[in-house]
């Protein structure tokens, strides 16, 4: 099976570690304090940047993750990827909604979810 991370390291970036690894490591305790047990909403979470953000946040164990994106296929792929990645923490309260945050139903869902501690908006019209 293709290891995408290894392929990227070998053929695209030419480096084995993230450029941010040192900063994340130096601030791991602060990040954990800010994210662990928190309720997280990611808008545009199925895209390149949004899904990367999700993968970076999950090791800090939020209690809830809600992902909104207009791409139902992208949300499905994200969910499959997260659940099939060995050792990846996915909170029990993990939900995806295939809709635009500009849709009237988004407000109903937002209220029904009873608030979030962290809201990250990566919605865009173009793919990166």
N, C-alpha and C positions, 0 to 999 in steps of 0.2 A: 504494500500500500504506500502511496506517495505521502511523504511527510512534508507538508506545505512549508512549515517553518524552516526546515532544513534546506529545502529547495530554494527558498528566498535567500537564505544566508549564503548558500553556495553559488547561486547564479545571478542574483539581483543586487543585493546590498554588499556582498563580500565581507560581511562581518557576522560573527557568531552570537554576539550579544546586542541587545537593544542599546541605542544611543542614550536612552533614559534610565538604564539599569542602575547606574551609580546614584543618580538622584532619587530614584524610587527606593533603593536600598537605604540611603541615608535618611529618608523621611518615612520609612515603613511604619514606625510607631505612630506618627502623626496621622498618616493616611488611615491606619486601622482605627484610630480614635474617631476620625471624621466619618468613616464609612460603615464600620461594623455595626450590625443591628439596625441600620437605617433603611428607610423605604426610598427606593430609587425609581424614577421615571426617566426613560430615555426616549425622546422623540427623534425619529429618523434613525432608529437603532439597527436597521437591517443593512444600512449602507456601509461603505468602507470605514469611514471614521467612527460612526456610531457603534458598529460591531467591535471595532478595536477598543473603543472606550469600555464597552461591556466586558470584554475579556480582561482588561486591565483592572476593572473595579471588582469583579467577582472574587478574586483571591482574598479580598478584604471582608468578605462575608456579610453583605447586606442582608437584611431580613426579608426584603421584598424587592422584586424586580419586575417592572411593567415596561414593555417595549411597544411603542406605537410606530407604525410605518405604513405607507401606502402600498408597499410591495408585499403581498401575501406570500409569494414564493420566496422572497428574501427572508421573511420572518420564519418560514418553515425551514429554510436552509440554516439560518442562525440557530434555531432550536435543535436541529439535528446535530449541528457541529458542537454546540455546547454540551449536549447530553452524551455525545460519543467521545468527547475528549477526556482521556483518562486523568483522573484527579481533579477535574474542573468542578468547583463548587457551584451548584445552581440552587438557589433558595427554593423551599417548598412553595412559597408564594411567588411563582413565576408565571406571568401571563403576557400574551401578545395580542395586540389589536390591529387588524389590517384596515386602517383608516387614516384620514388626514386629521391633524389636530385642529384644522379649521372647520371640520364637520361639526354640526350642532350636537351630534351624539357624543362627541369627545367630551364636552362639558359634563354630560350626564355620567359618563364613565369616570371622569376625573373626580367628581363629587362622590360617586359610589365607592371609589377606592379610599376615601377618607384621608386624603392628603399625602404628601411626600416630603421627605426631608431634603432630598437632592433631586433637582430637575435639570437634565442635560438635553439641549436641543441641537441636534445635528441634521435637521431636515434641510433638504436642498432639492433643486429641480434637476440638477445634473449629477451624474456619477463621477467620482474622482478617479 
